[in-house]
């Protein structure tokens, strides 16, 4: 069974807006593949990305930021420990 390529909590948050990922990317001023990569590794989002996505979707910036922080602390850390 293949692993999910994107981070489900972020996908779920974005899907709640009722917008497609393409519409979110367009309204955020980024390419589709850029949003896809950020959905794969939310810890790669910078403040500008968070603000643009929040403005485009109406999602509170803190919710997006919390997801990116959790990903960096837990998921990235687990992946680093597996590689060691």
N, C-alpha and C positions, 0 to 999 in steps of 0.2 A: 504494500500500500504506500503510495507516495505521500511525502510530507507536504503539509500546506505551505505554500510559498510566501504568503503574506500573514501579517500579525492580526489574528482574529479580533482582539479587543478594539483595535483601531478601525478595522473594516466594519465592525458592528456599529461603532460610533458614527462613522461616515454614512453608513447605509440608513441610519435612523433619520437622516435629513430628507430622504426620499429622492436625492439627487444621484445620478450615475457618477461613477468615478471619473469618467471623461468630462462631465459637466463641472465637477469639482475642480479638476485640473485646469480646465479652460478658465473658469471664473477666478481661480487662484493665480492665473498668469504663469502656469507651468505646463510643461509637456506631459502627455499621458504617462510616458515611461518614467519620468521623474517622480510623479506621484506613486507609481507602482513601486519604484525602488524605495521610496520613503515608507510605503506600506509594508515592505519586506523588512526594513531596518529602521523603525521609528526613531531610534537613538541618533540617526544621522540628520534629523530635522534640526534646523537652527531656528532662532526666534523669528526670523523673517518668514520662514515656511509656516510656522505655527500661526503667526498673525494673518498671513494670506489665506490659509485654510479656514481659520476662524471667521474672518471677514466674509469669505465666499459662502460658508455654510451656516453661519449663525451659531456655531458651536462655541461655547465658552473657551477661551484660550487656555484656561487652567486645566480643563478636562483633557485637551490634547497634550498639554505639557506633562500632566500626570502620567499619561500613557507612555510618553517618550522616556520619562524618568524611570518608570517601573521597568520598561524594556531594558534600559541601560543598566540598571542595578541588578535585575534578576536574569533576564534572558541572555544578554551579552556576557554576563559573568559566568553563567552556566556553560556557555559555548567556549569561553576562554579556558575554563577548568577542564573541559573535555579534551581540549587540544594539548593541554600540558602533559 
